[in-house]
Amino acid sequence: MIAVRMSADIEERLARLAKETGRTKTYYVREALELHLDDIEDAYLAEKTLEEIRMGKQGTVSLDSLIEEYGLED
């Protein structure tokens, strides 16, 4: 179980949508998470990785090195 606090405006929009469509507010919250969680994960995990690279905790590999390593040259 998760409790979610949201602005009054979002709560009103969600309630109106649920009422007009006959679905529950929970349905729409779940739907939004399922549709957008991948994007949210990608963004936040990319930010975390970038910070680790900047702090020297994680390295990088050049594209040329990858092309050579995997024999992807023309």
Backbone hydrogen bonds, N-H to C=O, Kabsch-Sander energy under -0.5 kcal/mol:
donor,donor_aa,acceptor,acceptor_aa,energy
11,E,7,S,-2.5
12,E,8,A,-2.6
13,R,9,D,-2.3
14,L,10,I,-2.8
15,A,11,E,-2.6
16,R,12,E,-2.6
17,L,13,R,-2.5
18,A,14,L,-2.5
19,K,15,A,-2.5
20,E,16,R,-2.7
21,T,17,L,-1.7
22,G,18,A,-1.6
23,R,18,A,-0.9
28,Y,24,T,-1.4
29,V,25,K,-2.3
30,R,26,T,-2.8
31,E,27,Y,-2.5
32,A,28,Y,-2.4
33,L,29,V,-2.2
34,E,30,R,-2.7
35,L,31,E,-2.3
36,H,32,A,-2.0
37,L,33,L,-2.5
40,I,36,H,-2.2
41,E,37,L,-3.0
42,D,38,D,-2.6
43,A,39,D,-2.4
44,Y,40,I,-2.5
45,L,41,E,-2.9
46,A,42,D,-2.1
47,E,43,A,-2.1
48,K,44,Y,-2.1
49,T,45,L,-2.4
50,L,46,A,-2.6
51,E,47,E,-2.2
52,E,48,K,-2.1
53,I,49,T,-2.3
54,R,50,L,-2.6
55,M,51,E,-1.9
56,G,53,I,-1.3
57,K,52,E,-2.4
58,Q,52,E,-1.1
66,L,62,S,-1.8
67,I,63,L,-2.7
68,E,64,D,-2.3
69,E,65,S,-2.8
70,Y,66,L,-2.4
71,G,68,E,-1.0
72,L,67,I,-2.6
